[in-house]
Amino acid sequence: MKTSLYIQVDTDLINPISLSKPSDQPQPENDEESKVMVMNDITALTETLCLLINVATEKKFSEKNHLINAVIQRLEDLRG
């Protein structure tokens, strides 16, 4: 299954982050396909986040450890 995901971030909106799929992408037909799609999307987003951290570090916008720690802290906040 191809992984394709659109992310829109607009802090002026009530829901500032929205995720969508291309209209021509086949929709999952059962729970197992849905699970695979979501897990693939999480993997793709994780890789994208790593790429952004590397770009920010290479351009000296921030320290890599600072960014990684901020991401880890936000993920830890999900645990409650």
C-alpha positions, 0 to 999 in steps of 0.5 A, spaced: 500 500 500 502 506 497 503 511 503 501 518 501 499 523 506 497 531 506 498 535 512 495 542 513 497 546 519 494 553 520 494 556 527 488 560 525 483 555 525 480 551 531 483 545 529 490 547 527 492 540 524 489 536 519 491 530 515 488 527 509 489 522 503 489 524 496 482 522 493 485 517 488 488 513 493 484 507 495 481 507 501 482 501 506 476 496 506 477 493 513 480 493 519 487 490 518 488 494 512 486 501 516 491 498 521 497 498 516 495 504 513 495 508 520 502 504 522 505 506 515 503 513 516 506 514 523 512 511 520 512 516 514 511 522 519 516 520 524 521 519 518 519 526 516 520 529 523 527 526 523 528 530 516 526 536 519 530 535 525 536 534 521 535 540 517 534 545 523 540 542 525 544 543 519 542 550 518 544 551 525 537 553 527 537 549 533 541 544 537 539 536 535 539 534 542 534 540 544 529 538 538 529 531 540 528 532 547 522 537 546 519 531 541 520 526 546 517 530 552 511 532 547 510 524 546 511 523 553 505 528 555 501 523 551 501 518 556 498 522 561 
